[in-house]
Amino acid sequence: MYALDRLLREARVLEIIRRVTKENPQKIRPATEVIPALGLCLGAVSLWQECVGQGSMYSVSAERFLNTLSTIYAGLLPERAEAVFLCLVERVLDQRLPRRGSSRDNMMVTLFQLWSYLDSNAVSDMDTHIIELAKE
């Protein structure tokens, strides 16, 4: 069942991308317009906006994503923040990251990967989810 659920989520992502590019491929849309459901998770929209800044609206390097998580949420986890954030990024990407180095800058986290992760794990609040990850 897990594989079918994952395939259905990927099909929804592809449908969103198709719709966005069909309507006007040159227009850059904010994350909440592309994936309105992102707003259902408290903290997800502000996290993504902080990550992308003035850059691409749809992707960010894994390193920048990690740094943004640290900036926003380090106060929640004074002791194990780095390990928890690394775990979160690896789950969003569905792959292991190198522990250090420039190769993290080459790995990209997309808005669609973040949304798919939040949706598949029924995450409704980023603060709560990060605290739960720390307890694992």
N, CA, C and O atoms as CSV, one atom per row, in Angstrom:
chain,resi,resn,atom,element,x,y,z
A,1,MET,N,N,0.817,-1.197,0.000
A,1,MET,CA,C,0.000,0.000,0.000
A,1,MET,C,C,0.857,1.256,0.000
A,1,MET,O,O,0.485,2.265,-0.599
A,2,TYR,N,N,2.005,1.200,0.670
A,2,TYR,CA,C,2.886,2.363,0.735
A,2,TYR,C,C,3.292,2.827,-0.660
A,2,TYR,O,O,3.277,4.026,-0.941
A,3,ALA,N,N,3.654,1.897,-1.532
A,3,ALA,CA,C,4.092,2.250,-2.883
A,3,ALA,C,C,2.962,2.902,-3.667
A,3,ALA,O,O,3.199,3.853,-4.411
A,4,LEU,N,N,1.751,2.413,-3.513
A,4,LEU,CA,C,0.610,2.991,-4.214
A,4,LEU,C,C,0.323,4.400,-3.703
A,4,LEU,O,O,0.061,5.306,-4.495
A,5,ASP,N,N,0.370,4.591,-2.388
A,5,ASP,CA,C,0.171,5.927,-1.818
A,5,ASP,C,C,1.209,6.901,-2.346
A,5,ASP,O,O,0.892,8.034,-2.708
A,6,ARG,N,N,2.431,6.451,-2.382
A,6,ARG,CA,C,3.514,7.308,-2.868
A,6,ARG,C,C,3.313,7.659,-4.342
A,6,ARG,O,O,3.512,8.806,-4.740
A,7,LEU,N,N,2.927,6.696,-5.134
A,7,LEU,CA,C,2.675,6.927,-6.551
A,7,LEU,C,C,1.529,7.915,-6.747
A,7,LEU,O,O,1.601,8.775,-7.624
A,8,LEU,N,N,0.485,7.803,-5.949
A,8,LEU,CA,C,-0.635,8.739,-6.037
A,8,LEU,C,C,-0.204,10.159,-5.673
A,8,LEU,O,O,-0.632,11.115,-6.319
A,9,ARG,N,N,0.636,10.311,-4.647
A,9,ARG,CA,C,1.146,11.638,-4.281
A,9,ARG,C,C,1.989,12.216,-5.409
A,9,ARG,O,O,1.875,13.400,-5.727
A,10,GLU,N,N,2.833,11.387,-6.015
A,10,GLU,CA,C,3.659,11.858,-7.124
A,10,GLU,C,C,2.797,12.255,-8.312
A,10,GLU,O,O,3.119,13.216,-9.010
A,11,ALA,N,N,1.714,11.539,-8.553
A,11,ALA,CA,C,0.797,11.899,-9.639
A,11,ALA,C,C,0.145,13.253,-9.358
A,11,ALA,O,O,-0.032,14.056,-10.274
A,12,ARG,N,N,-0.217,13.515,-8.087
A,12,ARG,CA,C,-0.787,14.822,-7.730
A,12,ARG,C,C,0.226,15.937,-7.951
A,12,ARG,O,O,-0.128,17.012,-8.435
A,13,VAL,N,N,1.475,15.688,-7.603
A,13,VAL,CA,C,2.529,16.682,-7.816
A,13,VAL,C,C,2.682,16.966,-9.303
A,13,VAL,O,O,2.764,18.127,-9.707
A,14,LEU,N,N,2.719,15.933,-10.112
A,14,LEU,CA,C,2.844,16.125,-11.558
A,14,LEU,C,C,1.652,16.887,-12.121
A,14,LEU,O,O,1.818,17.705,-13.026
A,15,GLU,N,N,0.468,16.635,-11.609
A,15,GLU,CA,C,-0.713,17.371,-12.058
A,15,GLU,C,C,-0.598,18.848,-11.685
A,15,GLU,O,O,-0.963,19.713,-12.481
A,16,ILE,N,N,-0.103,19.142,-10.505
A,16,ILE,CA,C,0.098,20.537,-10.092
A,16,ILE,C,C,1.107,21.214,-11.013
A,16,ILE,O,O,0.875,22.330,-11.478
A,17,ILE,N,N,2.215,20.548,-11.274
A,17,ILE,CA,C,3.244,21.119,-12.155
A,17,ILE,C,C,2.674,21.342,-13.550
A,17,ILE,O,O,2.918,22.385,-14.158
A,18,ARG,N,N,1.916,20.373,-14.065
A,18,ARG,CA,C,1.315,20.514,-15.391
A,18,ARG,C,C,0.389,21.729,-15.428
A,18,ARG,O,O,0.434,22.515,-16.374
A,19,ARG,N,N,-0.447,21.885,-14.406
A,19,ARG,CA,C,-1.380,23.005,-14.357
A,19,ARG,C,C,-0.646,24.342,-14.316
A,19,ARG,O,O,-1.007,25.278,-15.030
A,20,VAL,N,N,0.377,24.425,-13.484
A,20,VAL,CA,C,1.136,25.669,-13.340
A,20,VAL,C,C,1.820,26.043,-14.652
A,20,VAL,O,O,1.780,27.201,-15.066
A,21,THR,N,N,2.439,25.079,-15.296
A,21,THR,CA,C,3.170,25.382,-16.529
A,21,THR,C,C,2.242,25.595,-17.713
A,21,THR,O,O,2.593,26.324,-18.641
A,22,LYS,N,N,1.075,24.982,-17.704
A,22,LYS,CA,C,0.128,25.144,-18.812
A,22,LYS,C,C,-0.504,26.528,-18.791
A,22,LYS,O,O,-0.638,27.166,-19.835
A,23,GLU,N,N,-0.890,26.993,-17.616
A,23,GLU,CA,C,-1.577,28.272,-17.491
A,23,GLU,C,C,-0.702,29.430,-17.958
A,23,GLU,O,O,-1.142,30.252,-18.763
A,24,ASN,N,N,0.501,29.502,-17.474
A,24,ASN,CA,C,1.427,30.555,-17.883
A,24,ASN,C,C,2.814,30.162,-17.392
A,24,ASN,O,O,3.170,30.442,-16.247
A,25,PRO,N,N,3.600,29.514,-18.251
A,25,PRO,CA,C,4.900,28.999,-17.803
A,25,PRO,C,C,5.892,30.084,-17.386
A,25,PRO,O,O,6.857,29.789,-16.680
A,26,GLN,N,N,5.679,31.315,-17.801
A,26,GLN,CA,C,6.613,32.392,-17.466
A,26,GLN,C,C,6.315,33.042,-16.118
A,26,GLN,O,O,7.186,33.673,-15.520
A,27,LYS,N,N,5.088,32.886,-15.649
A,27,LYS,CA,C,4.685,33.533,-14.399
A,27,LYS,C,C,5.166,32.719,-13.198
A,27,LYS,O,O,4.901,31.521,-13.100
A,28,ILE,N,N,5.861,33.373,-12.308
A,28,ILE,CA,C,6.298,32.730,-11.066
A,28,ILE,C,C,5.210,32.954,-10.027
A,28,ILE,O,O,4.812,34.086,-9.752
A,29,ARG,N,N,4.746,31.872,-9.467
A,29,ARG,CA,C,3.666,31.930,-8.486
A,29,ARG,C,C,4.208,31.635,-7.093
A,29,ARG,O,O,5.148,30.855,-6.938
A,30,PRO,N,N,3.614,32.259,-6.083
A,30,PRO,CA,C,4.037,31.948,-4.710
A,30,PRO,C,C,3.643,30.520,-4.339
A,30,PRO,O,O,2.738,29.933,-4.931
A,31,ALA,N,N,4.335,29.987,-3.361
A,31,ALA,CA,C,4.122,28.600,-2.934
A,31,ALA,C,C,2.668,28.325,-2.580
A,31,ALA,O,O,2.147,27.257,-2.902
A,32,THR,N,N,2.008,29.266,-1.926
A,32,THR,CA,C,0.625,29.038,-1.499
A,32,THR,C,C,-0.348,29.016,-2.664
A,32,THR,O,O,-1.434,28.449,-2.545
A,33,GLU,N,N,0.013,29.615,-3.780
A,33,GLU,CA,C,-0.839,29.550,-4.963
A,33,GLU,C,C,-0.628,28.230,-5.700
A,33,GLU,O,O,-1.576,27.652,-6.231
A,34,VAL,N,N,0.598,27.763,-5.729
A,34,VAL,CA,C,0.913,26.507,-6.409
A,34,VAL,C,C,0.362,25.325,-5.617
A,34,VAL,O,O,-0.256,24.426,-6.188
A,35,ILE,N,N,0.583,25.326,-4.310
A,35,ILE,CA,C,0.105,24.243,-3.439
A,35,ILE,C,C,-0.636,24.871,-2.253
A,35,ILE,O,O,-0.056,25.050,-1.183
A,36,PRO,N,N,-1.921,25.206,-2.445
A,36,PRO,CA,C,-2.679,25.827,-1.351
A,36,PRO,C,C,-2.684,24.994,-0.070
A,36,PRO,O,O,-2.740,25.551,1.026
A,37,ALA,N,N,-2.626,23.670,-0.194
A,37,ALA,CA,C,-2.650,22.793,0.988
A,37,ALA,C,C,-1.434,22.993,1.884
A,37,ALA,O,O,-1.458,22.589,3.046
A,38,LEU,N,N,-0.373,23.606,1.370
A,38,LEU,CA,C,0.809,23.868,2.191
A,38,LEU,C,C,0.444,24.750,3.386
A,38,LEU,O,O,1.023,24.618,4.464
A,39,GLY,N,N,-0.511,25.640,3.187
A,39,GLY,CA,C,-0.953,26.529,4.255
A,39,GLY,C,C,-1.679,25.824,5.389
A,39,GLY,O,O,-1.893,26.411,6.450
A,40,LEU,N,N,-2.059,24.568,5.173
A,40,LEU,CA,C,-2.737,23.802,6.223
A,40,LEU,C,C,-1.779,23.332,7.310
A,40,LEU,O,O,-2.208,22.941,8.396
A,41,CYS,N,N,-0.489,23.371,7.019
A,41,CYS,CA,C,0.531,22.987,7.998
A,41,CYS,C,C,1.121,24.264,8.596
A,41,CYS,O,O,1.825,25.010,7.916
A,42,LEU,N,N,0.832,24.502,9.849
A,42,LEU,CA,C,1.311,25.698,10.532
A,42,LEU,C,C,2.836,25.767,10.480
A,42,LEU,O,O,3.521,24.845,10.921
A,43,GLY,N,N,3.355,26.852,9.944
A,43,GLY,CA,C,4.796,27.055,9.874
A,43,GLY,C,C,5.433,26.639,8.564
A,43,GLY,O,O,6.572,27.021,8.293
A,44,ALA,N,N,4.735,25.868,7.741
A,44,ALA,CA,C,5.336,25.370,6.496
A,44,ALA,C,C,5.550,26.486,5.480
A,44,ALA,O,O,6.597,26.544,4.835
A,45,VAL,N,N,4.574,27.363,5.334
A,45,VAL,CA,C,4.692,28.442,4.349
A,45,VAL,C,C,5.820,29.390,4.739
A,45,VAL,O,O,6.643,29.748,3.897
A,46,SER,N,N,5.869,29.797,5.995
A,46,SER,CA,C,6.931,30.718,6.419
A,46,SER,C,C,8.300,30.062,6.326
A,46,SER,O,O,9.279,30.726,5.984
A,47,LEU,N,N,8.387,28.761,6.625
A,47,LEU,CA,C,9.651,28.040,6.459
A,47,LEU,C,C,10.085,28.095,5.005
A,47,LEU,O,O,11.235,28.423,4.714
A,48,TRP,N,N,9.182,27.779,4.090
A,48,TRP,CA,C,9.546,27.758,2.672
A,48,TRP,C,C,9.929,29.155,2.186
A,48,TRP,O,O,10.915,29.306,1.465
A,49,GLN,N,N,9.166,30.171,2.569
A,49,GLN,CA,C,9.473,31.540,2.148
A,49,GLN,C,C,10.841,31.980,2.660
A,49,GLN,O,O,11.594,32.637,1.941
A,50,GLU,N,N,11.158,31.622,3.884
A,50,GLU,CA,C,12.472,31.949,4.443
A,50,GLU,C,C,13.573,31.215,3.688
A,50,GLU,O,O,14.646,31.771,3.456
A,51,CYS,N,N,13.312,29.978,3.308
A,51,CYS,CA,C,14.307,29.184,2.567
A,51,CYS,C,C,14.635,29.808,1.219
A,51,CYS,O,O,15.803,29.978,0.870
A,52,VAL,N,N,13.600,30.146,0.469
A,52,VAL,CA,C,13.834,30.596,-0.908
A,52,VAL,C,C,14.233,32.057,-0.989
A,52,VAL,O,O,14.931,32.448,-1.925
A,53,GLY,N,N,13.813,32.872,-0.038
A,53,GLY,CA,C,14.164,34.286,-0.072
A,53,GLY,C,C,13.800,34.893,-1.407
A,53,GLY,O,O,12.646,34.838,-1.832
A,54,GLN,N,N,14.783,35.471,-2.064
A,54,GLN,CA,C,14.569,36.080,-3.375
A,54,GLN,C,C,14.950,35.138,-4.505
A,54,GLN,O,O,14.939,35.535,-5.670
A,55,GLY,N,N,15.286,33.898,-4.180
A,55,GLY,CA,C,15.715,32.931,-5.191
A,55,GLY,C,C,14.546,32.234,-5.852
A,55,GLY,O,O,13.437,32.765,-5.916
A,56,SER,N,N,14.809,31.052,-6.336
A,56,SER,CA,C,13.791,30.235,-6.990
A,56,SER,C,C,12.632,29.995,-6.031
A,56,SER,O,O,12.842,29.775,-4.838
A,57,MET,N,N,11.426,30.037,-6.547
A,57,MET,CA,C,10.251,29.811,-5.705
A,57,MET,C,C,9.995,28.330,-5.446
A,57,MET,O,O,9.245,27.976,-4.536
A,58,TYR,N,N,10.619,27.464,-6.247
A,58,TYR,CA,C,10.242,26.056,-6.207
A,58,TYR,C,C,11.342,25.112,-5.744
A,58,TYR,O,O,11.075,23.925,-5.552
A,59,SER,N,N,12.558,25.588,-5.559
A,59,SER,CA,C,13.631,24.703,-5.087
A,59,SER,C,C,14.683,25.494,-4.322
A,59,SER,O,O,14.848,26.700,-4.508
A,60,VAL,N,N,15.387,24.773,-3.455
A,60,VAL,CA,C,16.435,25.371,-2.633
A,60,VAL,C,C,17.455,24.273,-2.349
A,60,VAL,O,O,17.106,23.093,-2.323
A,61,SER,N,N,18.702,24.652,-2.138
A,61,SER,CA,C,19.710,23.630,-1.841
A,61,SER,C,C,19.416,22.991,-0.483
A,61,SER,O,O,18.851,23.626,0.408
A,62,ALA,N,N,19.805,21.742,-0.345
A,62,ALA,CA,C,19.619,21.039,0.927
A,62,ALA,C,C,20.351,21.777,2.046
A,62,ALA,O,O,19.864,21.838,3.175
A,63,GLU,N,N,21.504,22.328,1.737
A,63,GLU,CA,C,22.272,23.066,2.751
A,63,GLU,C,C,21.512,24.300,3.224
A,63,GLU,O,O,21.453,24.571,4.423
A,64,ARG,N,N,20.932,25.045,2.295
A,64,ARG,CA,C,20.161,26.232,2.674
A,64,ARG,C,C,18.921,25.825,3.481
A,64,ARG,O,O,18.553,26.502,4.441
A,65,PHE,N,N,18.289,24.735,3.093
A,65,PHE,CA,C,17.124,24.241,3.826
A,65,PHE,C,C,17.524,23.906,5.266
A,65,PHE,O,O,16.818,24.265,6.208
A,66,LEU,N,N,18.647,23.224,5.431
A,66,LEU,CA,C,19.157,22.901,6.771
A,66,LEU,C,C,19.449,24.163,7.575
A,66,LEU,O,O,19.084,24.258,8.747
A,67,ASN,N,N,20.105,25.125,6.944
A,67,ASN,CA,C,20.444,26.373,7.635
A,67,ASN,C,C,19.188,27.126,8.068
A,67,ASN,O,O,19.140,27.694,9.158
A,68,THR,N,N,18.172,27.124,7.203
A,68,THR,CA,C,16.925,27.807,7.543
A,68,THR,C,C,16.208,27.101,8.688
A,68,THR,O,O,15.686,27.753,9.593
A,69,LEU,N,N,16.181,25.777,8.652
A,69,LEU,CA,C,15.608,25.028,9.780
A,69,LEU,C,C,16.307,25.413,11.076
A,69,LEU,O,O,15.658,25.624,12.101
A,70,SER,N,N,17.622,25.502,11.028
A,70,SER,CA,C,18.403,25.858,12.213
A,70,SER,C,C,18.065,27.265,12.695
A,70,SER,O,O,17.900,27.492,13.894
A,71,THR,N,N,17.962,28.200,11.769
A,71,THR,CA,C,17.647,29.582,12.116
A,71,THR,C,C,16.283,29.693,12.793
A,71,THR,O,O,16.129,30.398,13.791
A,72,ILE,N,N,15.306,28.994,12.245
A,72,ILE,CA,C,13.933,29.121,12.742
A,72,ILE,C,C,13.664,28.261,13.974
A,72,ILE,O,O,13.002,28.710,14.910
A,73,TYR,N,N,14.176,27.022,13.981
A,73,TYR,CA,C,13.737,26.052,14.982
A,73,TYR,C,C,14.789,25.621,16.003
A,73,TYR,O,O,14.484,24.803,16.871
A,74,ALA,N,N,15.996,26.133,15.932
A,74,ALA,CA,C,17.041,25.691,16.864
A,74,ALA,C,C,16.643,25.919,18.323
A,74,ALA,O,O,17.052,25.155,19.197
A,75,GLY,N,N,15.865,26.941,18.593
A,75,GLY,CA,C,15.426,27.222,19.954
A,75,GLY,C,C,14.558,26.124,20.554
A,75,GLY,O,O,14.491,25.979,21.775
A,76,LEU,N,N,13.893,25.349,19.696
A,76,LEU,CA,C,13.061,24.245,20.183
A,76,LEU,C,C,13.894,23.079,20.691
A,76,LEU,O,O,13.473,22.339,21.580
A,77,LEU,N,N,15.092,22.924,20.109
A,77,LEU,CA,C,15.939,21.758,20.391
A,77,LEU,C,C,17.364,22.202,20.676
A,77,LEU,O,O,18.228,22.058,19.811
A,78,PRO,N,N,17.633,22.724,21.832
A,78,PRO,CA,C,18.968,23.260,22.089
A,78,PRO,C,C,20.096,22.237,22.012
A,78,PRO,O,O,21.245,22.611,21.777
A,79,GLU,N,N,19.795,20.955,22.205
A,79,GLU,CA,C,20.878,19.972,22.266
A,79,GLU,C,C,21.088,19.195,20.973
A,79,GLU,O,O,22.230,19.040,20.538
A,80,ARG,N,N,20.030,18.704,20.349
A,80,ARG,CA,C,20.183,17.798,19.211
A,80,ARG,C,C,19.657,18.379,17.908
A,80,ARG,O,O,19.285,17.630,17.005
A,81,ALA,N,N,19.620,19.672,17.799
A,81,ALA,CA,C,18.994,20.321,16.651
A,81,ALA,C,C,19.574,19.848,15.322
A,81,ALA,O,O,18.818,19.490,14.419
A,82,GLU,N,N,20.890,19.840,15.185
A,82,GLU,CA,C,21.501,19.496,13.903
A,82,GLU,C,C,21.109,18.092,13.444
A,82,GLU,O,O,20.790,17.894,12.271
A,83,ALA,N,N,21.128,17.126,14.346
A,83,ALA,CA,C,20.771,15.743,13.992
A,83,ALA,C,C,19.300,15.635,13.591
A,83,ALA,O,O,18.969,14.909,12.654
A,84,VAL,N,N,18.427,16.340,14.282
A,84,VAL,CA,C,16.998,16.301,13.978
A,84,VAL,C,C,16.727,16.950,12.625
A,84,VAL,O,O,15.945,16.426,11.831
A,85,PHE,N,N,17.368,18.088,12.358
A,85,PHE,CA,C,17.155,18.769,11.085
A,85,PHE,C,C,17.691,17.941,9.924
A,85,PHE,O,O,17.074,17.887,8.860
A,86,LEU,N,N,18.827,17.302,10.124
A,86,LEU,CA,C,19.385,16.430,9.093
A,86,LEU,C,C,18.421,15.271,8.816
A,86,LEU,O,O,18.194,14.914,7.660
A,87,CYS,N,N,17.865,14.696,9.856
A,87,CYS,CA,C,16.882,13.614,9.709
A,87,CYS,C,C,15.668,14.095,8.919
A,87,CYS,O,O,15.187,13.386,8.034
A,88,LEU,N,N,15.173,15.279,9.225
A,88,LEU,CA,C,14.014,15.828,8.527
A,88,LEU,C,C,14.308,16.015,7.042
A,88,LEU,O,O,13.505,15.619,6.197
A,89,VAL,N,N,15.447,16.612,6.720
A,89,VAL,CA,C,15.796,16.836,5.313
A,89,VAL,C,C,15.955,15.508,4.582
A,89,VAL,O,O,15.512,15.372,3.441
A,90,GLU,N,N,16.573,14.543,5.220
A,90,GLU,CA,C,16.731,13.227,4.588
A,90,GLU,C,C,15.372,12.571,4.336
A,90,GLU,O,O,15.192,11.890,3.327
A,91,ARG,N,N,14.437,12.767,5.229
A,91,ARG,CA,C,13.096,12.209,5.023
A,91,ARG,C,C,12.365,12.934,3.897
A,91,ARG,O,O,11.683,12.301,3.092
A,92,VAL,N,N,12.504,14.248,3.839
A,92,VAL,CA,C,11.878,15.010,2.752
A,92,VAL,C,C,12.441,14.562,1.409
A,92,VAL,O,O,11.695,14.365,0.450
A,93,LEU,N,N,13.765,14.400,1.344
A,93,LEU,CA,C,14.420,13.981,0.099
A,93,LEU,C,C,14.301,12.482,-0.158
A,93,LEU,O,O,14.500,12.024,-1.283
A,94,ASP,N,N,13.982,11.732,0.868
A,94,ASP,CA,C,13.927,10.272,0.801
A,94,ASP,C,C,15.278,9.680,0.395
A,94,ASP,O,O,15.352,8.730,-0.384
A,95,GLN,N,N,16.340,10.269,0.944
A,95,GLN,CA,C,17.699,9.751,0.735
A,95,GLN,C,C,18.639,10.333,1.783
A,95,GLN,O,O,18.357,11.375,2.375
A,96,ARG,N,N,19.742,9.661,2.002
A,96,ARG,CA,C,20.744,10.113,2.973
A,96,ARG,C,C,21.542,11.272,2.380
A,96,ARG,O,O,21.775,11.341,1.173
A,97,LEU,N,N,21.947,12.167,3.257
A,97,LEU,CA,C,22.792,13.294,2.864
A,97,LEU,C,C,24.201,13.074,3.380
A,97,LEU,O,O,24.393,12.441,4.418
A,98,PRO,N,N,25.191,13.595,2.659
A,98,PRO,CA,C,26.548,13.573,3.209
A,98,PRO,C,C,26.562,14.396,4.497
A,98,PRO,O,O,25.836,15.384,4.608
A,99,ARG,N,N,27.364,14.006,5.447
A,99,ARG,CA,C,27.388,14.699,6.737
A,99,ARG,C,C,27.910,16.129,6.623
A,99,ARG,O,O,27.445,17.005,7.352
A,100,ARG,N,N,28.817,16.373,5.771
A,100,ARG,CA,C,29.370,17.722,5.560
A,100,ARG,C,C,29.812,17.850,4.114
A,100,ARG,O,O,29.944,16.859,3.395
A,101,GLY,N,N,30.038,19.084,3.705
A,101,GLY,CA,C,30.654,19.276,2.409
A,101,GLY,C,C,29.772,19.969,1.389
A,101,GLY,O,O,28.581,20.196,1.604
A,102,SER,N,N,30.394,20.292,0.286
A,102,SER,CA,C,29.731,21.067,-0.753
A,102,SER,C,C,28.701,20.258,-1.528
A,102,SER,O,O,27.879,20.840,-2.236
A,103,SER,N,N,28.720,18.940,-1.416
A,103,SER,CA,C,27.750,18.139,-2.162
A,103,SER,C,C,26.317,18.414,-1.700
A,103,SER,O,O,25.372,18.163,-2.448
A,104,ARG,N,N,26.145,18.923,-0.489
A,104,ARG,CA,C,24.806,19.300,-0.029
A,104,ARG,C,C,24.266,20.471,-0.837
A,104,ARG,O,O,23.059,20.588,-1.046
A,105,ASP,N,N,25.173,21.344,-1.293
A,105,ASP,CA,C,24.734,22.479,-2.099
A,105,ASP,C,C,24.215,22.032,-3.453
A,105,ASP,O,O,23.414,22.733,-4.071
A,106,ASN,N,N,24.658,20.877,-3.920
A,106,ASN,CA,C,24.212,20.364,-5.213
A,106,ASN,C,C,22.896,19.610,-5.115
A,106,ASN,O,O,22.231,19.392,-6.128
A,107,MET,N,N,22.516,19.216,-3.926
A,107,MET,CA,C,21.249,18.505,-3.727
A,107,MET,C,C,20.156,19.540,-3.479
A,107,MET,O,O,20.320,20.454,-2.672
A,108,MET,N,N,19.052,19.381,-4.181
A,108,MET,CA,C,17.975,20.355,-4.086
A,108,MET,C,C,16.752,19.763,-3.393
A,108,MET,O,O,16.403,18.598,-3.585
A,109,VAL,N,N,16.118,20.597,-2.587
A,109,VAL,CA,C,14.830,20.274,-1.978
A,109,VAL,C,C,13.802,21.097,-2.744
A,109,VAL,O,O,13.954,22.311,-2.886
A,110,THR,N,N,12.762,20.441,-3.236
A,110,THR,CA,C,11.733,21.183,-3.960
A,110,THR,C,C,10.516,21.409,-3.076
A,110,THR,O,O,10.280,20.688,-2.107
A,111,LEU,N,N,9.765,22.412,-3.431
A,111,LEU,CA,C,8.498,22.695,-2.767
A,111,LEU,C,C,7.605,21.459,-2.803
A,111,LEU,O,O,6.893,21.168,-1.842
A,112,PHE,N,N,7.650,20.745,-3.908
A,112,PHE,CA,C,6.792,19.577,-4.088
A,112,PHE,C,C,7.226,18.416,-3.188
A,112,PHE,O,O,6.385,17.664,-2.696
A,113,GLN,N,N,8.528,18.273,-2.975
A,113,GLN,CA,C,9.016,17.240,-2.050
A,113,GLN,C,C,8.589,17.566,-0.621
A,113,GLN,O,O,8.156,16.685,0.122
A,114,LEU,N,N,8.714,18.836,-0.244
A,114,LEU,CA,C,8.302,19.236,1.102
A,114,LEU,C,C,6.815,18.970,1.298
A,114,LEU,O,O,6.416,18.377,2.300
A,115,TRP,N,N,6.004,19.401,0.357
A,115,TRP,CA,C,4.560,19.202,0.475
A,115,TRP,C,C,4.209,17.715,0.516
A,115,TRP,O,O,3.373,17.297,1.316
A,116,SER,N,N,4.832,16.932,-0.326
A,116,SER,CA,C,4.567,15.496,-0.362
A,116,SER,C,C,4.899,14.853,0.990
A,116,SER,O,O,4.148,14.015,1.488
A,117,TYR,N,N,6.029,15.254,1.574
A,117,TYR,CA,C,6.424,14.727,2.887
A,117,TYR,C,C,5.405,15.128,3.956
A,117,TYR,O,O,4.951,14.286,4.731
A,118,LEU,N,N,5.049,16.407,3.994
A,118,LEU,CA,C,4.103,16.881,5.007
A,118,LEU,C,C,2.751,16.193,4.848
A,118,LEU,O,O,2.123,15.802,5.832
A,119,ASP,N,N,2.312,16.051,3.606
A,119,ASP,CA,C,1.029,15.413,3.321
A,119,ASP,C,C,1.041,13.934,3.714
A,119,ASP,O,O,0.108,13.454,4.359
A,120,SER,N,N,2.075,13.227,3.333
A,120,SER,CA,C,2.126,11.783,3.600
A,120,SER,C,C,2.263,11.465,5.088
A,120,SER,O,O,1.888,10.379,5.530
A,121,ASN,N,N,2.797,12.407,5.854
A,121,ASN,CA,C,2.963,12.197,7.292
A,121,ASN,C,C,1.917,12.942,8.119
A,121,ASN,O,O,1.997,12.984,9.347
A,122,ALA,N,N,0.937,13.527,7.432
A,122,ALA,CA,C,-0.154,14.256,8.091
A,122,ALA,C,C,0.375,15.289,9.086
A,122,ALA,O,O,-0.135,15.410,10.200
A,123,VAL,N,N,1.401,16.028,8.671
A,123,VAL,CA,C,1.996,17.055,9.532
A,123,VAL,C,C,1.112,18.297,9.485
A,123,VAL,O,O,0.854,18.835,8.408
A,124,SER,N,N,0.649,18.752,10.638
A,124,SER,CA,C,-0.209,19.935,10.686
A,124,SER,C,C,0.471,21.123,11.364
A,124,SER,O,O,-0.047,22.239,11.326
A,125,ASP,N,N,1.620,20.890,11.979
A,125,ASP,CA,C,2.339,21.952,12.687
A,125,ASP,C,C,3.827,21.613,12.676
A,125,ASP,O,O,4.232,20.563,13.175
A,126,MET,N,N,4.629,22.491,12.114
A,126,MET,CA,C,6.064,22.221,11.999
A,126,MET,C,C,6.729,22.127,13.368
A,126,MET,O,O,7.556,21.242,13.587
A,127,ASP,N,N,6.387,23.018,14.290
A,127,ASP,CA,C,6.989,22.974,15.632
A,127,ASP,C,C,6.755,21.611,16.286
A,127,ASP,O,O,7.685,20.981,16.789
A,128,THR,N,N,5.516,21.175,16.268
A,128,THR,CA,C,5.161,19.890,16.877
A,128,THR,C,C,5.879,18.741,16.186
A,128,THR,O,O,6.374,17.826,16.843
A,129,HIS,N,N,5.933,18.791,14.869
A,129,HIS,CA,C,6.576,17.712,14.119
A,129,HIS,C,C,8.069,17.628,14.451
A,129,HIS,O,O,8.603,16.532,14.624
A,130,ILE,N,N,8.729,18.756,14.539
A,130,ILE,CA,C,10.161,18.761,14.851
A,130,ILE,C,C,10.401,18.220,16.263
A,130,ILE,O,O,11.351,17.469,16.485
A,131,ILE,N,N,9.564,18.589,17.196
A,131,ILE,CA,C,9.693,18.062,18.561
A,131,ILE,C,C,9.465,16.549,18.571
A,131,ILE,O,O,10.166,15.820,19.273
A,132,GLU,N,N,8.488,16.079,17.797
A,132,GLU,CA,C,8.238,14.632,17.708
A,132,GLU,C,C,9.422,13.900,17.084
A,132,GLU,O,O,9.779,12.807,17.526
A,133,LEU,N,N,10.033,14.494,16.059
A,133,LEU,CA,C,11.220,13.883,15.449
A,133,LEU,C,C,12.346,13.760,16.471
A,133,LEU,O,O,13.068,12.763,16.494
A,134,ALA,N,N,12.488,14.770,17.306
A,134,ALA,CA,C,13.554,14.753,18.312
A,134,ALA,C,C,13.349,13.630,19.326
A,134,ALA,O,O,14.319,13.105,19.873
A,135,LYS,N,N,12.111,13.263,19.575
A,135,LYS,CA,C,11.809,12.203,20.537
A,135,LYS,C,C,12.079,10.815,19.976
A,135,LYS,O,O,12.236,9.859,20.737
A,136,GLU,N,N,12.134,10.692,18.648
A,136,GLU,CA,C,12.345,9.370,18.025
A,136,GLU,C,C,13.725,8.836,18.290
A,136,GLU,O,O,14.060,7.741,17.838
